[in-house]
Amino acid sequence: MNIKILGPGCARCHQLKKTTREVVKELGVDASIEEVKDMMKIVQYPILTTPGLVINEELVCAGRVPTKAELALLIADALTKEDKTKR
């Protein structure tokens, strides 16, 4: 699983990265987490405000830091989609 945190590196971006790392660890998911700070790369996604969360190249949240429970659901949903494409 590939997870990207989109944003300039503000406090909310750091919080999103921290919370995402915690949830990935708690779920035992094999994931790479990348910070994307380059605005030219960020605008390639349909995002108006940061931070943004991209899982497997799909923007799943933008403009806020989701709760740990929301993040767990977003990651679980992405795992389900990932599993379906492998079949």
A tleap script that builds the chain and sets N, CA, C and O, in Angstrom:
source leaprc.protein.ff14SB
mol = sequence {
  NMET ASN ILE LYS ILE LEU GLY PRO GLY CYS
  ALA ARG CYS HIE GLN LEU LYS LYS THR THR
  ARG GLU VAL VAL LYS GLU LEU GLY VAL ASP
  ALA SER ILE GLU GLU VAL LYS ASP MET MET
  LYS ILE VAL GLN TYR PRO ILE LEU THR THR
  PRO GLY LEU VAL ILE ASN GLU GLU LEU VAL
  CYS ALA GLY ARG VAL PRO THR LYS ALA GLU
  LEU ALA LEU LEU ILE ALA ASP ALA LEU THR
  LYS GLU ASP LYS THR LYS CARG
}
set mol.1.N position { 0.841 -1.170 0.000 }
set mol.1.CA position { 0.000 0.000 0.000 }
set mol.1.C position { 0.889 1.237 0.000 }
set mol.1.O position { 1.900 1.300 0.700 }
set mol.2.N position { 0.488 2.212 -0.798 }
set mol.2.CA position { 1.233 3.457 -0.915 }
set mol.2.C position { 0.361 4.591 -0.377 }
set mol.2.O position { -0.738 4.829 -0.879 }
set mol.3.N position { 0.854 5.286 0.643 }
set mol.3.CA position { 0.111 6.384 1.250 }
set mol.3.C position { 0.929 7.658 1.091 }
set mol.3.O position { 2.136 7.677 1.334 }
set mol.4.N position { 0.239 8.731 0.672 }
set mol.4.CA position { 0.897 10.024 0.516 }
set mol.4.C position { 0.172 11.065 1.367 }
set mol.4.O position { -1.057 11.116 1.417 }
set mol.5.N position { 0.968 11.883 2.026 }
set mol.5.CA position { 0.453 13.026 2.779 }
set mol.5.C position { 0.782 14.259 1.948 }
set mol.5.O position { 1.951 14.579 1.738 }
set mol.6.N position { -0.253 14.948 1.476 }
set mol.6.CA position { -0.061 16.126 0.628 }
set mol.6.C position { -0.132 17.388 1.480 }
set mol.6.O position { -1.097 17.590 2.217 }
set mol.7.N position { 0.884 18.231 1.380 }
set mol.7.CA position { 0.858 19.495 2.102 }
set mol.7.C position { 2.238 20.092 2.249 }
set mol.7.O position { 3.244 19.425 2.012 }
set mol.8.N position { 2.281 21.358 2.643 }
set mol.8.CA position { 3.544 22.085 2.723 }
set mol.8.C position { 4.413 21.743 3.926 }
set mol.8.O position { 5.548 22.211 4.024 }
set mol.9.N position { 3.886 20.927 4.846 }
set mol.9.CA position { 4.661 20.602 6.041 }
set mol.9.C position { 4.175 21.350 7.274 }
set mol.9.O position { 4.930 21.545 8.226 }
set mol.10.N position { 2.929 21.764 7.254 }
set mol.10.CA position { 2.338 22.493 8.381 }
set mol.10.C position { 2.051 21.542 9.547 }
set mol.10.O position { 2.263 20.335 9.439 }
set mol.11.N position { 1.576 22.088 10.640 }
set mol.11.CA position { 1.277 21.289 11.829 }
set mol.11.C position { 0.227 20.214 11.544 }
set mol.11.O position { 0.340 19.092 12.037 }
set mol.12.N position { -0.793 20.553 10.750 }
set mol.12.CA position { -1.826 19.557 10.423 }
set mol.12.C position { -1.257 18.438 9.556 }
set mol.12.O position { -1.665 17.284 9.689 }
set mol.13.N position { -0.320 18.771 8.670 }
set mol.13.CA position { 0.335 17.753 7.840 }
set mol.13.C position { 1.124 16.787 8.720 }
set mol.13.O position { 1.074 15.572 8.529 }
set mol.14.N position { 1.845 17.341 9.677 }
set mol.14.CA position { 2.629 16.507 10.591 }
set mol.14.C position { 1.714 15.628 11.448 }
set mol.14.O position { 2.019 14.462 11.696 }
set mol.15.N position { 0.599 16.192 11.892 }
set mol.15.CA position { -0.357 15.415 12.687 }
set mol.15.C position { -0.939 14.275 11.859 }
set mol.15.O position { -1.078 13.158 12.356 }
set mol.16.N position { -1.281 14.547 10.603 }
set mol.16.CA position { -1.824 13.512 9.723 }
set mol.16.C position { -0.808 12.397 9.509 }
set mol.16.O position { -1.158 11.217 9.532 }
set mol.17.N position { 0.436 12.770 9.305 }
set mol.17.CA position { 1.489 11.767 9.103 }
set mol.17.C position { 1.644 10.907 10.363 }
set mol.17.O position { 1.723 9.681 10.276 }
set mol.18.N position { 1.687 11.549 11.520 }
set mol.18.CA position { 1.855 10.835 12.786 }
set mol.18.C position { 0.694 9.867 13.018 }
set mol.18.O position { 0.912 8.698 13.337 }
set mol.19.N position { -0.514 10.344 12.860 }
set mol.19.CA position { -1.692 9.518 13.084 }
set mol.19.C position { -1.761 8.371 12.079 }
set mol.19.O position { -2.133 7.251 12.431 }
set mol.20.N position { -1.402 8.654 10.830 }
set mol.20.CA position { -1.402 7.614 9.798 }
set mol.20.C position { -0.394 6.527 10.148 }
set mol.20.O position { -0.699 5.340 10.032 }
set mol.21.N position { 0.796 6.916 10.571 }
set mol.21.CA position { 1.811 5.924 10.987 }
set mol.21.C position { 1.287 5.050 12.130 }
set mol.21.O position { 1.483 3.835 12.126 }
set mol.22.N position { 0.624 5.670 13.102 }
set mol.22.CA position { 0.079 4.934 14.236 }
set mol.22.C position { -0.956 3.907 13.784 }
set mol.22.O position { -0.923 2.754 14.213 }
set mol.23.N position { -1.872 4.331 12.919 }
set mol.23.CA position { -2.933 3.436 12.453 }
set mol.23.C position { -2.352 2.298 11.616 }
set mol.23.O position { -2.761 1.148 11.775 }
set mol.24.N position { -1.417 2.597 10.741 }
set mol.24.CA position { -0.782 1.567 9.914 }
set mol.24.C position { -0.110 0.523 10.813 }
set mol.24.O position { -0.212 -0.682 10.580 }
set mol.25.N position { 0.572 1.016 11.835 }
set mol.25.CA position { 1.258 0.104 12.764 }
set mol.25.C position { 0.242 -0.743 13.533 }
set mol.25.O position { 0.421 -1.953 13.668 }
set mol.26.N position { -0.821 -0.113 14.038 }
set mol.26.CA position { -1.846 -0.825 14.798 }
set mol.26.C position { -2.543 -1.887 13.958 }
set mol.26.O position { -2.877 -2.960 14.460 }
set mol.27.N position { -2.762 -1.588 12.674 }
set mol.27.CA position { -3.436 -2.539 11.793 }
set mol.27.C position { -2.485 -3.597 11.241 }
set mol.27.O position { -2.924 -4.610 10.695 }
set mol.28.N position { -1.189 -3.360 11.386 }
set mol.28.CA position { -0.209 -4.305 10.859 }
set mol.28.C position { -0.154 -4.325 9.350 }
set mol.28.O position { 0.098 -5.365 8.740 }
set mol.29.N position { -0.388 -3.174 8.749 }
set mol.29.CA position { -0.423 -3.047 7.289 }
set mol.29.C position { 0.972 -2.742 6.758 }
set mol.29.O position { 1.710 -1.944 7.336 }
set mol.30.N position { 1.320 -3.384 5.655 }
set mol.30.CA position { 2.585 -3.099 4.983 }
set mol.30.C position { 2.348 -1.900 4.067 }
set mol.30.O position { 1.733 -2.034 3.009 }
set mol.31.N position { 2.832 -0.740 4.472 }
set mol.31.CA position { 2.575 0.483 3.713 }
set mol.31.C position { 3.791 1.398 3.728 }
set mol.31.O position { 4.533 1.466 4.708 }
set mol.32.N position { 3.971 2.096 2.618 }
set mol.32.CA position { 4.977 3.152 2.581 }
set mol.32.C position { 4.229 4.471 2.728 }
set mol.32.O position { 3.179 4.672 2.117 }
set mol.33.N position { 4.776 5.365 3.540 }
set mol.33.CA position { 4.155 6.670 3.770 }
set mol.33.C position { 5.122 7.730 3.286 }
set mol.33.O position { 6.262 7.817 3.741 }
set mol.34.N position { 4.639 8.535 2.353 }
set mol.34.CA position { 5.475 9.549 1.704 }
set mol.34.C position { 4.855 10.926 1.904 }
set mol.34.O position { 3.640 11.089 1.793 }
set mol.35.N position { 5.688 11.904 2.195 }
set mol.35.CA position { 5.224 13.289 2.274 }
set mol.35.C position { 5.456 13.947 0.917 }
set mol.35.O position { 6.552 13.868 0.361 }
set mol.36.N position { 4.426 14.593 0.390 }
set mol.36.CA position { 4.548 15.313 -0.872 }
set mol.36.C position { 4.371 16.795 -0.556 }
set mol.36.O position { 3.272 17.246 -0.233 }
set mol.37.N position { 5.468 17.544 -0.653 }
set mol.37.CA position { 5.442 18.978 -0.327 }
set mol.37.C position { 5.524 19.863 -1.572 }
set mol.37.O position { 5.280 21.067 -1.494 }
set mol.38.N position { 5.864 19.277 -2.703 }
set mol.38.CA position { 6.008 20.013 -3.957 }
set mol.38.C position { 4.617 20.373 -4.494 }
set mol.38.O position { 3.834 19.493 -4.852 }
set mol.39.N position { 4.322 21.677 -4.544 }
set mol.39.CA position { 2.993 22.132 -4.984 }
set mol.39.C position { 2.644 21.678 -6.400 }
set mol.39.O position { 1.473 21.458 -6.710 }
set mol.40.N position { 3.642 21.537 -7.252 }
set mol.40.CA position { 3.376 21.077 -8.624 }
set mol.40.C position { 2.871 19.627 -8.625 }
set mol.40.O position { 2.082 19.243 -9.488 }
set mol.41.N position { 3.322 18.838 -7.671 }
set mol.41.CA position { 2.844 17.460 -7.545 }
set mol.41.C position { 1.495 17.403 -6.824 }
set mol.41.O position { 0.634 16.589 -7.159 }
set mol.42.N position { 1.325 18.276 -5.833 }
set mol.42.CA position { 0.074 18.299 -5.071 }
set mol.42.C position { -1.102 18.659 -5.973 }
set mol.42.O position { -2.168 18.052 -5.870 }
set mol.43.N position { -0.921 19.630 -6.848 }
set mol.43.CA position { -2.033 20.079 -7.698 }
set mol.43.C position { -2.421 19.051 -8.759 }
set mol.43.O position { -3.403 19.246 -9.475 }
set mol.44.N position { -1.678 17.980 -8.866 }
set mol.44.CA position { -2.056 16.905 -9.791 }
set mol.44.C position { -3.234 16.094 -9.232 }
set mol.44.O position { -3.847 15.300 -9.946 }
set mol.45.N position { -3.538 16.303 -7.955 }
set mol.45.CA position { -4.674 15.641 -7.326 }
set mol.45.C position { -5.815 16.644 -7.201 }
set mol.45.O position { -5.570 17.850 -7.155 }
set mol.46.N position { -7.067 16.162 -7.144 }
set mol.46.CA position { -8.206 17.089 -7.026 }
set mol.46.C position { -8.353 17.612 -5.590 }
set mol.46.O position { -9.286 17.243 -4.875 }
set mol.47.N position { -7.424 18.468 -5.189 }
set mol.47.CA position { -7.385 18.962 -3.812 }
set mol.47.C position { -7.396 20.485 -3.801 }
set mol.47.O position { -6.688 21.134 -4.572 }
set mol.48.N position { -8.217 21.042 -2.907 }
set mol.48.CA position { -8.288 22.495 -2.784 }
set mol.48.C position { -7.584 22.991 -1.534 }
set mol.48.O position { -7.009 24.080 -1.531 }
set mol.49.N position { -7.626 22.191 -0.464 }
set mol.49.CA position { -6.960 22.577 0.779 }
set mol.49.C position { -6.183 21.388 1.334 }
set mol.49.O position { -6.560 20.231 1.151 }
set mol.50.N position { -5.090 21.709 2.017 }
set mol.50.CA position { -4.265 20.662 2.612 }
set mol.50.C position { -4.567 20.579 4.102 }
set mol.50.O position { -5.105 21.534 4.662 }
set mol.51.N position { -4.249 19.495 4.752 }
set mol.51.CA position { -3.516 18.366 4.209 }
set mol.51.C position { -4.425 17.450 3.393 }
set mol.51.O position { -5.650 17.475 3.518 }
set mol.52.N position { -3.788 16.653 2.568 }
set mol.52.CA position { -4.514 15.671 1.785 }
set mol.52.C position { -3.956 14.288 2.059 }
set mol.52.O position { -2.767 14.126 2.332 }
set mol.53.N position { -4.820 13.302 1.984 }
set mol.53.CA position { -4.415 11.915 2.185 }
set mol.53.C position { -4.733 11.134 0.925 }
set mol.53.O position { -5.883 11.065 0.491 }
set mol.54.N position { -3.700 10.550 0.345 }
set mol.54.CA position { -3.847 9.749 -0.865 }
set mol.54.C position { -3.455 8.321 -0.528 }
set mol.54.O position { -2.365 8.075 -0.010 }
set mol.55.N position { -4.343 7.378 -0.821 }
set mol.55.CA position { -4.046 5.967 -0.609 }
set mol.55.C position { -4.143 5.273 -1.962 }
set mol.55.O position { -5.181 5.308 -2.624 }
set mol.56.N position { -3.047 4.645 -2.355 }
set mol.56.CA position { -2.973 3.954 -3.649 }
set mol.56.C position { -3.453 4.854 -4.796 }
set mol.56.O position { -4.241 4.446 -5.649 }
set mol.57.N position { -2.950 6.080 -4.780 }
set mol.57.CA position { -3.214 7.097 -5.812 }
set mol.57.C position { -4.659 7.587 -5.865 }
set mol.57.O position { -5.075 8.164 -6.869 }
set mol.58.N position { -5.428 7.367 -4.803 }
set mol.58.CA position { -6.786 7.897 -4.715 }
set mol.58.C position { -6.856 8.876 -3.545 }
set mol.58.O position { -6.543 8.520 -2.409 }
set mol.59.N position { -7.268 10.111 -3.832 }
set mol.59.CA position { -7.437 11.108 -2.777 }
set mol.59.C position { -8.656 10.700 -1.949 }
set mol.59.O position { -9.773 10.641 -2.463 }
set mol.60.N position { -8.430 10.418 -0.661 }
set mol.60.CA position { -9.522 9.935 0.188 }
set mol.60.C position { -9.943 10.943 1.255 }
set mol.60.O position { -11.003 10.791 1.863 }
set mol.61.N position { -9.128 11.964 1.487 }
set mol.61.CA position { -9.465 12.978 2.485 }
set mol.61.C position { -8.651 14.234 2.187 }
set mol.61.O position { -7.486 14.146 1.800 }
set mol.62.N position { -9.270 15.406 2.368 }
set mol.62.CA position { -8.557 16.660 2.124 }
set mol.62.C position { -9.094 17.760 3.025 }
set mol.62.O position { -10.283 17.809 3.340 }
set mol.63.N position { -8.180 18.647 3.436 }
set mol.63.CA position { -8.566 19.824 4.186 }
set mol.63.C position { -8.736 19.638 5.678 }
set mol.63.O position { -9.097 20.576 6.389 }
set mol.64.N position { -8.476 18.421 6.161 }
set mol.64.CA position { -8.640 18.169 7.592 }
set mol.64.C position { -7.842 16.925 7.973 }
set mol.64.O position { -7.380 16.174 7.113 }
set mol.65.N position { -7.692 16.727 9.265 }
set mol.65.CA position { -7.024 15.533 9.776 }
set mol.65.C position { -8.123 14.591 10.278 }
set mol.65.O position { -8.798 14.899 11.260 }
set mol.66.N position { -8.305 13.449 9.614 }
set mol.66.CA position { -9.334 12.515 10.066 }
set mol.66.C position { -8.952 11.885 11.408 }
set mol.66.O position { -7.778 11.852 11.777 }
set mol.67.N position { -9.946 11.394 12.122 }
set mol.67.CA position { -9.691 10.715 13.386 }
set mol.67.C position { -9.012 9.376 13.112 }
set mol.67.O position { -8.978 8.907 11.975 }
set mol.68.N position { -8.470 8.765 14.172 }
set mol.68.CA position { -7.844 7.454 14.010 }
set mol.68.C position { -8.860 6.437 13.487 }
set mol.68.O position { -8.527 5.594 12.654 }
set mol.69.N position { -10.099 6.520 13.980 }
set mol.69.CA position { -11.141 5.588 13.531 }
set mol.69.C position { -11.431 5.780 12.038 }
set mol.69.O position { -11.569 4.804 11.301 }
set mol.70.N position { -11.522 7.031 11.598 }
set mol.70.CA position { -11.752 7.307 10.175 }
set mol.70.C position { -10.589 6.795 9.326 }
set mol.70.O position { -10.795 6.196 8.270 }
set mol.71.N position { -9.361 7.040 9.801 }
set mol.71.CA position { -8.183 6.571 9.073 }
set mol.71.C position { -8.191 5.057 8.956 }
set mol.71.O position { -7.872 4.516 7.897 }
set mol.72.N position { -8.549 4.373 10.023 }
set mol.72.CA position { -8.600 2.912 9.998 }
set mol.72.C position { -9.596 2.431 8.953 }
set mol.72.O position { -9.327 1.474 8.226 }
set mol.73.N position { -10.760 3.100 8.876 }
set mol.73.CA position { -11.760 2.732 7.867 }
set mol.73.C position { -11.260 2.999 6.450 }
set mol.73.O position { -11.465 2.179 5.555 }
set mol.74.N position { -10.607 4.138 6.243 }
set mol.74.CA position { -10.085 4.478 4.918 }
set mol.74.C position { -9.024 3.473 4.466 }
set mol.74.O position { -8.996 3.065 3.305 }
set mol.75.N position { -8.160 3.083 5.388 }
set mol.75.CA position { -7.108 2.119 5.062 }
set mol.75.C position { -7.709 0.737 4.817 }
set mol.75.O position { -7.309 0.041 3.884 }
set mol.76.N position { -8.670 0.339 5.654 }
set mol.76.CA position { -9.334 -0.957 5.467 }
set mol.76.C position { -10.054 -1.005 4.128 }
set mol.76.O position { -10.013 -2.024 3.438 }
set mol.77.N position { -10.712 0.088 3.753 }
set mol.77.CA position { -11.407 0.166 2.465 }
set mol.77.C position { -10.414 0.024 1.312 }
set mol.77.O position { -10.689 -0.670 0.332 }
set mol.78.N position { -9.274 0.674 1.431 }
set mol.78.CA position { -8.247 0.581 0.391 }
set mol.78.C position { -7.700 -0.840 0.296 }
set mol.78.O position { -7.413 -1.321 -0.800 }
set mol.79.N position { -7.553 -1.511 1.435 }
set mol.79.CA position { -7.083 -2.896 1.426 }
set mol.79.C position { -8.087 -3.804 0.717 }
set mol.79.O position { -7.702 -4.708 -0.024 }
set mol.80.N position { -9.376 -3.555 0.950 }
set mol.80.CA position { -10.423 -4.336 0.292 }
set mol.80.C position { -10.362 -4.135 -1.216 }
set mol.80.O position { -10.449 -5.098 -1.978 }
set mol.81.N position { -10.212 -2.877 -1.649 }
set mol.81.CA position { -10.112 -2.582 -3.084 }
set mol.81.C position { -8.864 -3.232 -3.677 }
set mol.81.O position { -8.897 -3.763 -4.787 }
set mol.82.N position { -7.764 -3.185 -2.925 }
set mol.82.CA position { -6.497 -3.765 -3.361 }
set mol.82.C position { -6.660 -5.271 -3.544 }
set mol.82.O position { -6.162 -5.842 -4.513 }
set mol.83.N position { -7.356 -5.906 -2.612 }
set mol.83.CA position { -7.565 -7.339 -2.651 }
set mol.83.C position { -8.414 -7.734 -3.854 }
set mol.83.O position { -8.147 -8.748 -4.498 }
set mol.84.N position { -9.443 -6.931 -4.161 }
set mol.84.CA position { -10.330 -7.222 -5.298 }
set mol.84.C position { -9.583 -7.140 -6.634 }
set mol.84.O position { -9.859 -7.915 -7.549 }
set mol.85.N position { -8.643 -6.207 -6.743 }
set mol.85.CA position { -7.906 -6.054 -8.005 }
set mol.85.C position { -6.901 -7.174 -8.213 }
set mol.85.O position { -6.490 -7.438 -9.343 }
set mol.86.N position { -6.500 -7.839 -7.128 }
set mol.86.CA position { -5.537 -8.942 -7.239 }
set mol.86.C position { -6.194 -10.238 -7.679 }
set mol.86.O position { -5.518 -11.170 -8.115 }
set mol.87.N position { -7.508 -10.296 -7.564 }
set mol.87.CA position { -8.229 -11.525 -7.922 }
set mol.87.C position { -8.383 -11.661 -9.403 }
set mol.87.O position { -8.964 -12.637 -9.877 }
savepdb mol mol.pdb
quit
